[in-house]
Amino acid sequence: MANILVVDDELGIRDLLSEILNDEGHSVDLAENATQARTARLSNTYDLVLLDIWMPDTDGVSLLKEWATAGTLTMPVIMMSGHATIDTAVEATRIGAFSFLEKPITMQKLLKAVEQGLARSTPGLQPKPAQALVATAVAGPQPGAEPTVTDAPLAVASMPDVDAGPLSHQDFNLDRPLREARDSFEKAYFEFHLAREGGSMTRVAEKTGLERTHLYRKLRQLGVDLGRSKRNG
């Protein structure tokens, strides 16, 4: 588990990045501007910082430069922006940024960039198998690309205990309306993957090929309890 600071003035982005990183087992602190980021940096030691470039008080590049000048740039910093130019990205890298992520940030590119940053921060840190196939850290969205990190609301609902075994299955009553039979199958399908992945929504989204926020809505519709799936995992 790593200590990560997320600095972004958009509430939806902060919350979703935090949820994804917490789901991966990391401890996450949030800051909505440079002032809060300075305070957090002075009070804590971080293994990685995700830093937005465009913020209302002090921009991310200026804050990065402050840390570098003060000798407190002791952790990898990943810059984030949806409007930055190549020159801005190059300047941030020259100052000491580890890498640059262009918004909208795909979930897989986020995890890959974090994995690479933590690997530099903590030699010997091994990436999770589900993260090994992700793409490069810097690129815009492509047709048919992975799910993107947005400020869409997340929802969690409720589910029964499940068998986490690799051959887990249920007997289905086929003598009923198609929709009921389909819902029963889909619920068992998602419960199986949640249990096998220890409740990790990140890995279940990758396994099932669903966009993360759509997956949450689907699980809520089927009555799946994410909290219990994590405890079972």
Helices and strands as residue ranges (DSSP letters): E 3-7, H 11-23, E 27-31, H 34-43, E 48-52, H 60-70, E 77-81, H 86-95, E 99-102, H 107-121, G 129-131, H 178-196, H 201-208, H 212-222, H 226-232
